[in-house]
Amino acid sequence: NVRGNIKSPHKFILILSILEIMDEDVVHPNQFKFEEIEPVFQKLFDDFYPSLPKSKKALEFPFVHLQHERFWLLKVKDRDYDENYVYPRLTKNRILKLIDYAYLDDEHFNLIKSPHKRTELKNKVVAWLIQNGAEHFAYDELAIGGRAMKESTSLFLHEQEAMDKINY
């Protein structure tokens, strides 16, 4: 995801989270549940971007949208749904309800099973994150009516506008 000319770090943090999980469990199956990834993702995000509010460090979007890169796939829980069903309203609860787990295609999973290749990839991702630190990654904190958004507000600007009107 790109805002202006600034690339969002979310997918990079997600990839790094998967590499960390694989470092902890070298025989980890090619099944990564949202609940398993989330604490690792949050810790890494806090390490690299401590000044960003928690609301800007959500796993939901990269968890679903990384599948556009074609190596990250989602296993849905019910055959009546497909991966596109989560898009109308992308929330953690919707993902937990509809998605069983995410997995990598065989080529990429086999690649990260190698400690050497995993370390090599990890070093590249970390270098990118350091080079594109928080000072290079800015959210418009004054996006709604010139007022800063509170951390407990909606992630969606159109909802935040409605909430602001209700609060007046």
Beta strands, then each sheet from edge to edge (+ up, - down):
strand 1: 2-3
strand 2: 6-7
strand 3: 72-76
strand 4: 99-104
sheet 1: 1+ 2-
sheet 2: 3+ 4-
end
